[in-house]
Amino acid sequence: MNVKDKVIEIIAEQAVLEPSDVTMDSTLEDLGIDSLGLVESIFAIEEAFDISVPFNANEPEKSDFDISSVRQIVQGIEKLVAEQHA
C-alpha cells in the first residue's frame, strides 16, 4: 500500500467514512474531523509509517506541517517518509 492510500485509509477511518469518500482536495473540516480526530489521525499516521510528524497539537496553525487538505497531508507524509529512508 502506498503512502497516499494508507493516509486516506487512516483519515477515512477517523472520519467514519469509506476511503472512496475521501478526496485529495477534502479538508479535515469537510470530513467532519475535529482537533481531537486530527491528533488521533496524526498518531495513527506516525505509527503506520514509523515517523515523527512535526505537528503542534495545541497550535496546529503554528505547525510546520500543512493540514489544509488531504493532498497537503499526503505530500507532507511522503516527504517525511522519504527523508527517513534517505
C-alpha positions in Angstrom: 0.0 0.0 0.0 1.4 3.4 -0.9 1.6 6.4 1.3 -1.4 8.2 -0.3 -3.7 5.1 0.1 -2.6 4.5 3.7 -3.1 8.1 4.8 -6.5 8.2 3.1 -7.4 5.0 4.9 -6.4 6.4 8.3 -8.3 9.7 7.7 -11.4 7.9 6.4 -11.4 5.6 9.5 -11.1 8.7 11.7 -14.0 10.4 9.9 -16.1 7.1 9.9 -16.2 7.3 6.1 -15.2 4.9 3.2 -11.8 5.7 1.7 -13.6 6.4 -1.5 -15.4 9.3 0.2 -12.1 11.0 0.9 -10.6 13.0 -2.0 -7.2 14.7 -2.2 -9.0 18.0 -2.1 -11.0 17.2 1.0 -10.3 19.3 4.0 -10.5 17.8 7.5 -13.4 20.2 8.2 -15.2 18.8 5.1 -14.8 15.3 6.5 -16.0 16.3 10.0 -12.7 15.7 11.7 -12.2 17.9 14.7 -9.0 18.7 16.5 -9.1 15.5 18.6 -9.7 13.5 15.5 -6.8 15.3 13.8 -4.5 14.4 16.7 -5.6 10.8 16.6 -5.1 10.7 12.8 -1.5 12.1 13.2 -0.7 9.5 15.9 -2.1 6.7 13.6 0.0 8.0 10.7 3.1 8.2 12.8 2.6 4.6 13.9 1.8 3.4 10.4 4.9 4.9 8.9 7.2 4.9 11.9 7.9 8.6 11.5 7.5 11.7 13.7 5.3 14.4 12.3 6.3 17.9 13.3 2.9 18.8 14.4 1.9 21.0 17.3 -1.4 19.7 18.5 -2.0 22.7 20.7 -1.4 25.2 18.0 -1.9 23.5 14.6 -1.9 26.8 12.8 1.7 27.3 14.0 2.8 23.9 12.9 5.4 23.3 10.2 3.1 20.5 8.9 0.4 21.6 6.5 -3.0 20.1 7.3 -5.1 22.3 5.0 -6.2 19.4 2.8 -5.7 15.7 2.4 -3.3 16.4 -0.5 -1.1 18.6 1.7 -1.1 15.9 4.5 -0.2 13.2 2.0 2.6 15.3 0.5 4.0 16.1 3.9 4.0 12.4 4.9 5.6 11.4 1.7 8.4 13.9 2.3 8.9 12.7 5.9 9.0 9.0 4.8 11.5 9.9 2.0 13.7 11.8 4.5 13.6 8.9 6.9 14.6 6.4 4.3 17.3 8.6 2.7 
